[in-house]
Amino acid sequence: MYRNKFLRVNATFFVVSALTLTACGSGIEDLGSYPEKASEWVSSITKAEWDEAKANLFTVTMVENSDGTYGFTAEKPLVFEATRPYVLKIVNPTTNAGKHYFTAPDFFKSIATRKLETADAEYKFPYLQELELLQNASSAREALLYFVAVKTGSYAADCTIGTHSAQGMHLPIEITGLKNLKLDFEIPADFNSALTTDARKSGSHAVWSSMATQTVTMTESGDAASFSPLNPTFTKDQAYKLTLTKAAEISEHYYTASSFFRTVVWRKLQDSHVEVKPYYLNAIELRDGAHSADLYFVPTQSGSYGVECTITGHKSAGMDGIISVP
């Protein structure tokens, strides 16, 4: 059911039966009938298919061995087929003493990511640069990565802390199937890619010694909803920790400010489960329940940027503000 083609009709992709073209007497795949944009790969998958992927998820557990070595264990080999949707669950169990990375940069750039999900939040971005699972003695720290496999090849995941990879925290990843499929992450032409390698990404940079803090709270009252403050102001080249928070009785909401998020240097995104280091952030959602997440960044460009909740009806209910950088 997944080895289907995508035929463009009036700018919409429809699933049709597998199609081959014949050239010089041999069968070749019609690669031009597949999506190219990451958003199109994600939207081509139905809810039922995402539900099936979650029901058959792949799990990787971070392991600290009694002899002082480390490892990743996978319930089944990380072999994914191009064009299919998957959910990868990464776990740092309570028995571990420390946090660990799941770093797979080439793999992250070979998949169309739908979202990264924890018990606290959902994060949406073009692709990951690094992912770190935190440690907690009371309950396991977990993250779910939803994606469509696209670019075939052999990849690997490592923990980049010290010698953890050399001691066993190294795991092969494979994407098989159709070759030469296209994957466009839809990075705007005016995006300054130098932001992704800016020295201020490091927590050891001097800018973080004078970090400022702000809090934005998601609120509801009757049919109205808002962010408090609705219109925050940040100073250019000042380091910030912005805490997004909501009470248990408040429904889930997005904080979508993609035009602003593309102009900052990202150190990390953090909740009680993970530290996320994305290429850049598009949106973050706080899930049902009392949750919060911290966004560490340095604004680099003056301007006014829209921020909203993109869930239907929430913007018109009052979740429609402006972020200012004088």
N, C-alpha and C positions, 0 to 999 in steps of 0.2 A: 504494500500500500504506500510505502514511502518512496519507492523507486518510480515516481511519477514525474511527468514533465509539467512545466508551467508555461502556458501559452498566453501571450499578452493580447487582450482584446479590449479595446476602448480604455486603455491604461489600467485595466484590472487583470490580475492573474487568476486563471481558472485551472484547476487540476484536471488533466486529461490523461488518458491511458498512455503507457510508455510508447515512445515514438523513436524510430531510428531512420536515418537516411542512408542511402547506399551510394558509395563513391568508389569507382574502379573495382566493383564487385565485392567490397567488404563493408560491413556494417559500421557506421560511426554514429555517435550520439549527437543530437541536435542541441548543443550547449547553448545556443542563442535563445532557446525557449525557456531558460531558467532565469530567476531573478539575478540582479547584480547588486542592488543596494541592500545594506544590512537590514534596514527596516522592512524591505519587501520579503527578504528571507524569513524574518520573524513573523510577519503578518500572513505569510502563505500557509502557516501551520494553524490548524483548527484548535479550538479549545479542547475537543476530545483527544486530539493527538498530544497536546501538552499534558493533559491529565494522564494519558497512557505513559508518556515519558516519565512523569513523576512517580507513577506506580511501579515503574521498572527502573528506578534511578540507580546510578552508579555511586558507590560510597568509597571514599578514601579516608583512612584513619591515620592520624599522626601517632607515632609510637616512640616511647622512650624505654629502651631495654634495660634490664637489670645490670648488664655488664657495662653500662655507660654509653652504648651506641644508640643510634636513632634509626628510624625507618618510616616508610609509608606502607600501609597494607591496603590492598584493594580487594573487595569481595569478588570482583571479576576483572579481567584485563580491561584497561582503558582503550578499547578499540571502538571507534565510532565510524559510522558510514556517512559519507557526504550526502547532503540534502535532508538528513533525518534530524528531528529534534531530540534533545537529551536534557536530563537534569543530573548534575554532578553534585553530590553532597560531600563536604569536607568537614571532618570532625577532629577536634582536639579534646580528648576525653579527660575526665576528672583525675585520672591516675597520673597524668603528666604534670611535671613541675613547672614547665615554662611554656611560653608562646612559641609558635613556629610559622614559618612562611610556606605558602604554596605558590611558587614562582615559576611561571611557564610562559614567558613573553611571546615566543614564536607560536605556541598553541593558541594563546589568547587572541592573536592577530589572524588566526585561521578560522575563527568561528564568528557567527553573527549572534551577538549576545542580546538576549531579551531583558534579563535583569539578574542582579545578585540579591539574594533574599536572606535575611536573618529573622530571628524572632522579633527584633526591634524595628527593622526598616527594610525597604527595598531601594536599591541604587540602580540608576540607569546611566549608561555612559557608552562611548563608542567601543572601547575595549579596556581591559585591565592592564596595568603594568605590574602590580604586585598585590598579593592578598595575604594577610597575616591573621591567623586564628589565635585569639587570646586564650588565657588560662583561667580556670575557675575550679576550685575544689568541690563546689557544691553541685554543679551541673555542667555537662559538656558544652563546649562552645562549637557552634555549627553554622555553616553557610551553604546555601543552595545556589548553584550557577545554572541558569536556564539558557540554552543556546541551540543553534542549528549548526551542525558541522558542515563546513564548506570546502576548505582547501586541503586536499589530500597531502599526506606526508608523515614523517616520523618526528615526534617531538618529545620533550621531557619536562617533568616538574621537579623542582628542587627546593629544599629549604636553604636559604642563602645566609643563615646565621652561622658564623664561625665555620667549623668543619662538619656541620650537620650533614651536608650533602655527601661528603666523602665517607662519612660513617654510616651511610645507608639511606638518608632521606633523598632518594633519587628514584623517579618512577617514569617508565616509558609511556608515551601516549601515541596512538596511531589513528589517523583518519584515512579510511580506505574508500574505494569506489571511484566515481567519476572524477576525472582529472580536469584541470584547467577551468574550473568554475570560477566566476568572478565574484569579488567581495569588495564593495565600495562602502567604506565606513561613513561616508557623507560628511566629511570634515569640511566646514566652510572654507572657501578660498582665502578669506581674510584672516583665518585663524593663525596666530603667531606660534608656530611650533616650538620656538625657543623657550616658551613658558614651561614646556615639559622637561627641559634639562636645566632650568634655572637653578643656581646654587641654593636659592632660598627654599627649595624643596626639602632640604635636609634639616632635621630638627636641631642639629648642632650649629646651624648658621646663626650669626649674631642677631639677626632680626627677631629671632624667637625669644631672646632674653627680655624683650620689652613687649611681649604679646599682650594685646588687649582682648577683653572678653565681651561678648554680647549674647543675649538670649532672645529668641523669637518663640513665642508660645502660640500654638494653634488653639483657637477659641470657638465656641458655639453658644448662641443664645436664641432660642426659638428657631425661626427659619433663617436666621443670620449666622454667618461664619466669618472669621477673620484671622489675621495674623497680628500679634501684638509684640512689638510695633509693626504696623502695616507697612510703613515706609522707612526702613532703616538706612542709616548713613555710615559709610565706611571711609576711612582715610587712605588715600593712595600710598602704597609702599609700607603700610603698617601691617604687622602680622596680627592675625585674629584667630581666636577660637570662637566660632559661632555655634551655640547650642540650640538645636531645634527640640522642642518638647511639647508634650500634650498629656492631659489627664486621662484616666481610664474611661471616663464617661464620654470623651470626645471621639467621634468616629475617625477613621483613617483619612489622612489628607496628604496631598503632594505639596512639596515646596519646589516649584519649577521656575528656574531663572537661568535658562540655558545661555542667553546672551551675556549675562553677567559672569556665570561660571566659566565661560570660555576666555575671560580676560584676566583670570587670577592665576597665581602660582599655587598649585595644590601640594600641600605637605601630606595630608591624609584625611580620610573620613573615618570616624570611629564610633562604634556603639559598644554594647556590653559583650559582643561576640567577636567582632572583627576590626581590623584596620584595613581599609581599602585605599589603594593607590591607583586611581584611574588615569587614563590619558587626559580626560577632563570629565567633569560631571555634567549631565543634562538635567537630572531631577532626582529628588529623594522623597520617599514616602514613609511616614511613620505609620506603623500598622496598628490594628485594633489593640486597645489596652493602654496602660500608662508607659510610654516609651520616650526615649530621647536619643539624639545622635549629635556628635560634635563634628564640625567642619573646620579644618585648619587650612587657612589660605592667606595669601597676600594680594590685595588688589593692585593692579598695575596700570589701569586706564581710567581716566575721568569720564563720567557720563551718567546717564539715567537709564535704568534697566528694569523691565517689567518682571514682576514675580507673581505667580498665581498658583492656585490649585487647579489642576487640569481634569479632575473628576467632574463629570457632567453636572452642571448646576451650581457648583461650589464657587466658581469665579463670580457669577451673577449674584450669589448670596453674600459677597463681600470679600472673598479671598482674591483680591486684585490690587496689588500695591506696586510701589516703585522703590528700587534700591538705588541710592545716590552715592556717587563717588565724586566729591568736589574737585 
